[in-house]
Amino acid sequence: MTTSRADARLFVALDMPDVTAAEALIDKLGDDVAAYKIGLELLFGGGIALAQQLKRDGKSVFLDMKLLDIPNTVEKAVANIGTLGLDYLTVHGTDRKTLDAAVMGRGSSRLKLLAVTVLTSLDALDLVEQGIGDTTPAQLVVRRALMAKAAGFDGVIASGHEAAEVRAAVGPNFLIVTPGIRLSAGPDKDQARVMTPAAAIAAGATHLVVGRPITAALDPLAVVRQVLAGLA
Protein backbone atom coordinates (compact mmCIF):
# COMPACT_ATOMS: atom_id res chain seq x y z
CA MET A 1 0.00 0.00 0.00
CA THR A 2 1.31 3.47 -0.92
CA THR A 3 1.38 5.90 2.00
CA SER A 4 -0.09 9.32 1.32
CA ARG A 5 2.39 12.18 1.54
CA ALA A 6 -0.28 14.89 1.36
CA ASP A 7 0.89 18.28 2.55
CA ALA A 8 -1.61 21.08 3.19
CA ARG A 9 1.01 23.60 2.04
CA LEU A 10 0.32 22.53 -1.55
CA PHE A 11 -2.82 23.90 -3.18
CA VAL A 12 -3.64 22.26 -6.50
CA ALA A 13 -5.33 24.87 -8.67
CA LEU A 14 -8.49 23.51 -10.27
CA ASP A 15 -8.31 25.98 -13.14
CA MET A 16 -10.61 24.15 -15.52
CA PRO A 17 -13.97 24.87 -17.12
CA ASP A 18 -16.32 22.51 -15.33
CA VAL A 19 -16.83 20.27 -12.32
CA THR A 20 -16.64 17.08 -14.38
CA ALA A 21 -13.05 17.80 -15.40
CA ALA A 22 -12.15 18.91 -11.87
CA GLU A 23 -13.63 15.80 -10.26
CA ALA A 24 -11.72 13.57 -12.68
CA LEU A 25 -8.44 15.19 -11.59
CA ILE A 26 -9.37 15.03 -7.92
CA ASP A 27 -10.04 11.30 -8.26
CA LYS A 28 -6.63 10.78 -9.87
CA LEU A 29 -4.83 12.65 -7.11
CA GLY A 30 -6.71 10.94 -4.29
CA ASP A 31 -5.21 11.18 -0.81
CA ASP A 32 -1.94 12.67 -2.04
CA VAL A 33 -3.53 16.13 -2.17
CA ALA A 34 -4.99 17.76 0.92
CA ALA A 35 -5.83 21.22 -0.43
CA TYR A 36 -7.37 22.72 -3.55
CA LYS A 37 -7.78 26.17 -5.05
CA ILE A 38 -10.98 27.09 -6.88
CA GLY A 39 -10.73 30.23 -8.98
CA LEU A 40 -12.92 32.32 -11.22
CA GLU A 41 -12.95 29.90 -14.16
CA LEU A 42 -14.43 27.00 -12.19
CA LEU A 43 -16.40 29.22 -9.84
CA PHE A 44 -19.00 29.82 -12.55
CA GLY A 45 -19.03 26.17 -13.58
CA GLY A 46 -20.28 24.68 -10.32
CA GLY A 47 -17.24 25.59 -8.25
CA ILE A 48 -19.01 26.60 -5.04
CA ALA A 49 -20.83 23.27 -4.74
CA LEU A 50 -17.57 21.44 -5.46
CA ALA A 51 -15.76 23.50 -2.83
CA GLN A 52 -18.31 22.49 -0.21
CA GLN A 53 -18.05 18.85 -1.25
CA LEU A 54 -14.28 18.99 -0.93
CA LYS A 55 -14.71 20.33 2.61
CA ARG A 56 -17.04 17.46 3.44
CA ASP A 57 -14.33 15.14 2.13
CA GLY A 58 -11.83 16.64 4.57
CA LYS A 59 -9.91 18.84 2.14
CA SER A 60 -8.74 22.40 2.68
CA VAL A 61 -10.29 24.83 0.17
CA PHE A 62 -8.94 28.13 -1.09
CA LEU A 63 -11.53 30.29 -2.88
CA ASP A 64 -9.60 32.57 -5.22
CA MET A 65 -12.12 35.31 -5.96
CA LYS A 66 -9.79 38.34 -5.89
CA LEU A 67 -12.55 40.60 -4.61
CA LEU A 68 -12.34 44.30 -5.43
CA ASP A 69 -15.31 46.64 -5.18
CA ILE A 70 -16.64 49.43 -3.01
CA PRO A 71 -16.22 48.63 0.71
CA ASN A 72 -19.90 47.93 1.39
CA THR A 73 -20.04 45.32 -1.39
CA VAL A 74 -16.79 43.68 -0.32
CA GLU A 75 -17.91 43.49 3.30
CA LYS A 76 -21.24 41.84 2.44
CA ALA A 77 -19.67 39.47 -0.07
CA VAL A 78 -17.09 38.28 2.47
CA ALA A 79 -19.82 37.86 5.08
CA ASN A 80 -21.73 35.56 2.72
CA ILE A 81 -18.61 33.63 1.75
CA GLY A 82 -17.80 33.17 5.43
CA THR A 83 -20.98 31.10 5.85
CA LEU A 84 -19.74 28.49 3.33
CA GLY A 85 -17.26 26.97 5.76
CA LEU A 86 -14.25 27.29 3.45
CA ASP A 87 -10.69 28.01 4.54
CA TYR A 88 -9.12 30.82 2.47
CA LEU A 89 -10.36 33.74 0.39
CA THR A 90 -8.46 36.24 -1.75
CA VAL A 91 -9.12 39.98 -1.87
CA HIS A 92 -7.18 42.48 -3.98
CA GLY A 93 -4.81 44.31 -1.66
CA THR A 94 -4.71 47.60 -3.52
CA ASP A 95 -6.19 49.88 -0.83
CA ARG A 96 -6.85 49.92 2.90
CA LYS A 97 -10.61 50.54 2.60
CA THR A 98 -11.09 47.26 0.71
CA LEU A 99 -8.95 45.36 3.21
CA ASP A 100 -10.78 46.81 6.22
CA ALA A 101 -14.14 45.97 4.66
CA ALA A 102 -13.10 42.35 4.11
CA VAL A 103 -12.01 42.02 7.75
CA MET A 104 -15.31 43.48 8.89
CA GLY A 105 -17.23 41.08 6.65
CA ARG A 106 -15.35 38.05 7.94
CA GLY A 107 -16.58 38.71 11.45
CA SER A 108 -16.21 35.65 13.65
CA SER A 109 -15.93 33.11 10.83
CA ARG A 110 -12.75 31.04 10.57
CA LEU A 111 -12.12 32.22 7.02
CA LYS A 112 -8.51 33.23 6.42
CA LEU A 113 -8.07 36.32 4.28
CA LEU A 114 -5.24 36.63 1.75
CA ALA A 115 -4.42 39.89 0.00
CA VAL A 116 -3.38 39.74 -3.64
CA THR A 117 -0.32 41.98 -3.88
CA VAL A 118 0.90 42.07 -7.50
CA LEU A 119 -0.27 39.43 -9.98
CA THR A 120 2.52 37.09 -11.07
CA SER A 121 1.67 37.87 -14.69
CA LEU A 122 2.83 41.49 -14.25
CA ASP A 123 6.29 43.00 -14.51
CA ALA A 124 7.77 46.48 -14.13
CA LEU A 125 6.55 47.63 -17.55
CA ASP A 126 3.00 46.67 -16.63
CA LEU A 127 3.23 48.85 -13.53
CA VAL A 128 4.31 51.76 -15.70
CA GLU A 129 1.20 51.24 -17.85
CA GLN A 130 -0.92 51.35 -14.69
CA GLY A 131 0.61 54.67 -13.69
CA ILE A 132 2.61 53.27 -10.76
CA GLY A 133 5.98 53.04 -12.46
CA ASP A 134 7.71 54.85 -9.59
CA THR A 135 8.06 51.51 -7.80
CA THR A 136 9.31 48.03 -8.61
CA PRO A 137 7.06 44.97 -8.32
CA ALA A 138 8.99 43.91 -5.21
CA GLN A 139 8.57 47.28 -3.52
CA LEU A 140 4.86 47.33 -4.28
CA VAL A 141 4.39 43.78 -3.02
CA VAL A 142 6.08 44.60 0.29
CA ARG A 143 4.10 47.83 0.68
CA ARG A 144 0.81 45.99 0.12
CA ALA A 145 1.83 43.12 2.38
CA LEU A 146 2.47 45.53 5.25
CA MET A 147 -0.88 47.21 4.60
CA ALA A 148 -2.65 43.83 4.62
CA LYS A 149 -1.01 42.83 7.88
CA ALA A 150 -1.97 46.13 9.49
CA ALA A 151 -5.58 45.60 8.38
CA GLY A 152 -5.74 42.19 10.08
CA PHE A 153 -5.29 39.87 7.11
CA ASP A 154 -3.80 36.43 7.61
CA GLY A 155 -1.42 36.62 4.67
CA VAL A 156 -0.77 37.58 1.08
CA ILE A 157 -0.50 36.13 -2.38
CA ALA A 158 2.98 36.93 -3.64
CA SER A 159 5.48 35.62 -6.15
CA GLY A 160 8.40 33.61 -4.85
CA HIS A 161 10.62 36.38 -6.18
CA GLU A 162 9.28 38.68 -3.46
CA ALA A 163 8.77 36.11 -0.70
CA ALA A 164 12.06 36.80 1.08
CA GLU A 165 11.48 40.56 1.15
CA VAL A 166 7.91 40.09 2.34
CA ARG A 167 9.02 37.73 5.08
CA ALA A 168 11.68 40.18 6.27
CA ALA A 169 9.07 42.96 6.38
CA VAL A 170 6.13 41.17 8.02
CA GLY A 171 7.85 38.71 10.34
CA PRO A 172 7.26 35.00 10.90
CA ASN A 173 3.55 34.67 11.67
CA PHE A 174 2.10 35.68 8.33
CA LEU A 175 1.10 33.49 5.40
CA ILE A 176 2.83 33.90 2.05
CA VAL A 177 0.96 31.92 -0.59
CA THR A 178 2.95 31.67 -3.80
CA PRO A 179 1.48 31.01 -7.26
CA GLY A 180 3.46 30.95 -10.50
CA ILE A 181 5.16 27.72 -9.44
CA ARG A 182 6.97 25.78 -12.14
CA LEU A 183 9.03 22.60 -11.79
CA SER A 184 11.98 24.11 -13.60
CA ALA A 185 13.26 27.65 -13.99
CA GLY A 186 12.73 29.54 -17.22
CA PRO A 187 10.24 31.74 -19.08
CA ASP A 188 6.53 31.01 -19.05
CA LYS A 189 4.02 32.21 -21.62
CA ASP A 190 1.82 34.27 -19.29
CA GLN A 191 3.64 34.33 -15.97
CA ALA A 192 6.36 36.95 -15.63
CA ARG A 193 7.64 35.96 -12.19
CA VAL A 194 7.84 32.18 -11.66
CA MET A 195 9.85 30.01 -9.27
CA THR A 196 10.43 26.36 -8.47
CA PRO A 197 8.75 24.81 -5.38
CA ALA A 198 11.93 24.34 -3.36
CA ALA A 199 13.17 27.86 -4.15
CA ALA A 200 9.85 29.44 -3.16
CA ILE A 201 9.77 27.65 0.20
CA ALA A 202 13.40 28.53 0.84
CA ALA A 203 12.58 32.18 0.13
CA GLY A 204 9.87 32.24 2.79
CA ALA A 205 6.65 31.02 1.16
CA THR A 206 4.35 29.10 3.49
CA HIS A 207 2.09 27.64 0.79
CA LEU A 208 2.35 26.97 -2.94
CA VAL A 209 -0.33 27.12 -5.63
CA VAL A 210 0.41 24.79 -8.54
CA GLY A 211 -1.87 24.63 -11.56
CA ARG A 212 -0.84 23.79 -15.11
CA PRO A 213 2.30 21.77 -14.24
CA ILE A 214 -0.15 19.34 -12.59
CA THR A 215 -3.40 19.80 -14.49
CA ALA A 216 -1.77 19.62 -17.94
CA ALA A 217 0.54 16.72 -17.12
CA LEU A 218 0.14 13.26 -18.65
CA ASP A 219 0.61 11.87 -15.14
CA PRO A 220 -0.61 14.55 -12.70
CA LEU A 221 -0.11 12.33 -9.65
CA ALA A 222 3.57 11.90 -10.50
CA VAL A 223 3.95 15.68 -10.69
CA VAL A 224 2.18 16.12 -7.36
CA ARG A 225 4.58 13.67 -5.78
CA GLN A 226 7.51 15.53 -7.29
CA VAL A 227 6.28 18.78 -5.74
CA LEU A 228 5.68 17.09 -2.40
CA ALA A 229 9.21 15.74 -2.45
CA GLY A 230 10.45 19.31 -2.84
CA LEU A 231 8.32 20.41 0.11
CA ALA A 232 9.67 17.60 2.25
C-alpha positions in Angstrom: 0.0 0.0 0.0 1.3 3.5 -0.9 1.4 5.9 2.0 -0.1 9.3 1.3 2.4 12.2 1.5 -0.3 14.9 1.4 0.9 18.3 2.6 -1.6 21.1 3.2 1.0 23.6 2.0 0.3 22.5 -1.5 -2.8 23.9 -3.2 -3.6 22.3 -6.5 -5.3 24.9 -8.7 -8.5 23.5 -10.3 -8.3 26.0 -13.1 -10.6 24.1 -15.5 -14.0 24.9 -17.1 -16.3 22.5 -15.3 -16.8 20.3 -12.3 -16.6 17.1 -14.4 -13.0 17.8 -15.4 -12.2 18.9 -11.9 -13.6 15.8 -10.3 -11.7 13.6 -12.7 -8.4 15.2 -11.6 -9.4 15.0 -7.9 -10.0 11.3 -8.3 -6.6 10.8 -9.9 -4.8 12.7 -7.1 -6.7 10.9 -4.3 -5.2 11.2 -0.8 -1.9 12.7 -2.0 -3.5 16.1 -2.2 -5.0 17.8 0.9 -5.8 21.2 -0.4 -7.4 22.7 -3.6 -7.8 26.2 -5.0 -11.0 27.1 -6.9 -10.7 30.2 -9.0 -12.9 32.3 -11.2 -13.0 29.9 -14.2 -14.4 27.0 -12.2 -16.4 29.2 -9.8 -19.0 29.8 -12.6 -19.0 26.2 -13.6 -20.3 24.7 -10.3 -17.2 25.6 -8.2 -19.0 26.6 -5.0 -20.8 23.3 -4.7 -17.6 21.4 -5.5 -15.8 23.5 -2.8 -18.3 22.5 -0.2 -18.0 18.8 -1.3 -14.3 19.0 -0.9 -14.7 20.3 2.6 -17.0 17.5 3.4 -14.3 15.1 2.1 -11.8 16.6 4.6 -9.9 18.8 2.1 -8.7 22.4 2.7 -10.3 24.8 0.2 -8.9 28.1 -1.1 -11.5 30.3 -2.9 -9.6 32.6 -5.2 -12.1 35.3 -6.0 -9.8 38.3 -5.9 -12.5 40.6 -4.6 -12.3 44.3 -5.4 -15.3 46.6 -5.2 -16.6 49.4 -3.0 -16.2 48.6 0.7 -19.9 47.9 1.4 -20.0 45.3 -1.4 -16.8 43.7 -0.3 -17.9 43.5 3.3 -21.2 41.8 2.4 -19.7 39.5 -0.1 -17.1 38.3 2.5 -19.8 37.9 5.1 -21.7 35.6 2.7 -18.6 33.6 1.7 -17.8 33.2 5.4 -21.0 31.1 5.8 -19.7 28.5 3.3 -17.3 27.0 5.8 -14.3 27.3 3.5 -10.7 28.0 4.5 -9.1 30.8 2.5 -10.4 33.7 0.4 -8.5 36.2 -1.8 -9.1 40.0 -1.9 -7.2 42.5 -4.0 -4.8 44.3 -1.7 -4.7 47.6 -3.5 -6.2 49.9 -0.8 -6.9 49.9 2.9 -10.6 50.5 2.6 -11.1 47.3 0.7 -9.0 45.4 3.2 -10.8 46.8 6.2 -14.1 46.0 4.7 -13.1 42.4 4.1 -12.0 42.0 7.7 -15.3 43.5 8.9 -17.2 41.1 6.7 -15.4 38.1 7.9 -16.6 38.7 11.5 -16.2 35.6 13.7 -15.9 33.1 10.8 -12.8 31.0 10.6 -12.1 32.2 7.0 -8.5 33.2 6.4 -8.1 36.3 4.3 -5.2 36.6 1.8 -4.4 39.9 0.0 -3.4 39.7 -3.6 -0.3 42.0 -3.9 0.9 42.1 -7.5 -0.3 39.4 -10.0 2.5 37.1 -11.1 1.7 37.9 -14.7 2.8 41.5 -14.3 6.3 43.0 -14.5 7.8 46.5 -14.1 6.6 47.6 -17.5 3.0 46.7 -16.6 3.2 48.8 -13.5 4.3 51.8 -15.7 1.2 51.2 -17.9 -0.9 51.3 -14.7 0.6 54.7 -13.7 2.6 53.3 -10.8 6.0 53.0 -12.5 7.7 54.9 -9.6 8.1 51.5 -7.8 9.3 48.0 -8.6 7.1 45.0 -8.3 9.0 43.9 -5.2 8.6 47.3 -3.5 4.9 47.3 -4.3 4.4 43.8 -3.0 6.1 44.6 0.3 4.1 47.8 0.7 0.8 46.0 0.1 1.8 43.1 2.4 2.5 45.5 5.2 -0.9 47.2 4.6 -2.6 43.8 4.6 -1.0 42.8 7.9 -2.0 46.1 9.5 -5.6 45.6 8.4 -5.7 42.2 10.1 -5.3 39.9 7.1 -3.8 36.4 7.6 -1.4 36.6 4.7 -0.8 37.6 1.1 -0.5 36.1 -2.4 3.0 36.9 -3.6 5.5 35.6 -6.2 8.4 33.6 -4.9 10.6 36.4 -6.2 9.3 38.7 -3.5 8.8 36.1 -0.7 12.1 36.8 1.1 11.5 40.6 1.1 7.9 40.1 2.3 9.0 37.7 5.1 11.7 40.2 6.3 9.1 43.0 6.4 6.1 41.2 8.0 7.9 38.7 10.3 7.3 35.0 10.9 3.6 34.7 11.7 2.1 35.7 8.3 1.1 33.5 5.4 2.8 33.9 2.0 1.0 31.9 -0.6 2.9 31.7 -3.8 1.5 31.0 -7.3 3.5 30.9 -10.5 5.2 27.7 -9.4 7.0 25.8 -12.1 9.0 22.6 -11.8 12.0 24.1 -13.6 13.3 27.6 -14.0 12.7 29.5 -17.2 10.2 31.7 -19.1 6.5 31.0 -19.1 4.0 32.2 -21.6 1.8 34.3 -19.3 3.6 34.3 -16.0 6.4 36.9 -15.6 7.6 36.0 -12.2 7.8 32.2 -11.7 9.8 30.0 -9.3 10.4 26.4 -8.5 8.7 24.8 -5.4 11.9 24.3 -3.4 13.2 27.9 -4.1 9.8 29.4 -3.2 9.8 27.6 0.2 13.4 28.5 0.8 12.6 32.2 0.1 9.9 32.2 2.8 6.7 31.0 1.2 4.4 29.1 3.5 2.1 27.6 0.8 2.4 27.0 -2.9 -0.3 27.1 -5.6 0.4 24.8 -8.5 -1.9 24.6 -11.6 -0.8 23.8 -15.1 2.3 21.8 -14.2 -0.1 19.3 -12.6 -3.4 19.8 -14.5 -1.8 19.6 -17.9 0.5 16.7 -17.1 0.1 13.3 -18.7 0.6 11.9 -15.1 -0.6 14.6 -12.7 -0.1 12.3 -9.7 3.6 11.9 -10.5 4.0 15.7 -10.7 2.2 16.1 -7.4 4.6 13.7 -5.8 7.5 15.5 -7.3 6.3 18.8 -5.7 5.7 17.1 -2.4 9.2 15.7 -2.4 10.4 19.3 -2.8 8.3 20.4 0.1 9.7 17.6 2.2 
